[in-house]
Amino acid sequence: MEMRQLQALLAVADSGSVTRAAELLRIVQPAVTRQIHNLETELGATLFERSRSGMRLTDVGASVAERARRALNELDRAREEARSQGAGLHGIVTVGLLASTSSLLAVPLVERVMESHPGVRLRVVTGYAGHLSRGLESGDIDVAVTYNQPPAAALEVLPLLDEDLWAVAPPSEDSFPVPGVDLHHLLGMNLVMPSAPHGIRSLVESAAARLGQPLQIAVETNDAGVQAQLVEVGIGWTVLPGILAAQEASSGVVLAAPIVNPAIPRRIVLARPPSARSTAAVRMVADMLERTILGKISSGQWPSARPVR
């Protein structure tokens, strides 16, 4: 199994055709076809379903592609670290950010790392907590900002902050209580909520269960932007992290305020593999990420956030 075969596999998988894969790899189409054929022959399995609409991975192909992507990423990282020759920090570090935090953290983190350690290249991925946890466990993500991460032997988890969830309402809501929305009041509204399983959905359901009130769900969507749009046109209310709710409210398209009586907090943590498995570059990025987050809290840019320590 050769590297160029794996590169061809991923290029076809990502683009859906040999033609586009050849353009991405800057080689001729017959070379891509040959690499895929040789790989299928070596593995004794069909990796793609071929049709007029393009090429789609088979179940076996998807499994091979997942491992190929991981192997090529590791080779890429090894190449970067080898180039350092002991001078300064070098390497590739993959950082995972909750989608709700990316607009606040990504730019200052990248700027800090590039200025202080130009030999370190960042890969920034965003997603929900479950996606980030799987990436940490598989080794695809080196360090991540996530929330309510249960302690695990395979990860080091550093609690950073607690932030309250906010209620978000249509701009036409005349009786919206600006200082804070009582949880009983929120639960009496039609809600636009993420589909289960979802961290915020679970937190709201647990809080509602303690009060003995069910959720009145009008629509489900796992896209926070769509949630806000549906609220804006009056479909219902929703619940978002303070960091997102405040951004939406500042534009004037929705109303937003913290949930109170009782509040619904979520804990944000920094998670990464144990120090023994982390490179110096990963440890540096984790430290910079922590300092960036604490700086955003102290400057008031992270609404309803309270440092854990």
Secondary structure, 3 states (H helix, E strand, C coil): CCHHHHHHHHHHHHHCCHHHHHHHHCCCHHHHHHHHHHHHHHHCCCCEEEECCEEEECHHHHHHHHHHHHHHHHHHHHHHHHHCCCCCCCEEEEEEEECCCHHHHHHHHHHHHHHHCCCEEEEEEEECHHHHHHHHHHCCCCEEEEECCCCCCCCEEEEEEEEEEEEEECCCCCCCCCCCEEHHHHHCCEEEECCCCCHHHHHHHHHHHHHCCCCEEEEECCCHHHHHHHHHCCCCEEEEEHHHHHHHHHCCCCEEEEEECCCCEEEEEEEECCHHHCCHHHHHHHHHHHHHHHHHHHCCCCCCEEECC
